[in-house]
Amino acid sequence: MSSNESRLLRGAFWPTLVVSIVAIAVSAILSGLSGFYGALLAQFVVIIFFIIHIAVSRMTRNLDPISTMALALFSYFAKLFALGLLLWAIAKFTDRTTISRSAFGITAVALTVAWLWGEIAS
């Protein structure tokens, strides 16, 4: 991994880890097991989303700008489609008592802000 991607990953990892631990604990306390599962699922989704972004950045660093932009847009829309499918599957096949939707949403937003803040700060 090049130094730029390593720096971004290290910068984003620690704030995201802290926020995820706090969010999972708070969600578990406020919503019980469903809050725990919702926050844990949000952590998984957000981390996978951003890891794919860093992997695409690493793969395209030596390509021309047009290829880089094409792969970046493709990966973004693929991730967006996969996220939509995941949210649909959660809504369709799980009960609200199994996965807390509010814990999922709040945790996903908090982790996204933490990850982006960590990348910017690094």
Disulfide bonds with the S-S distance in Angstrom:
none
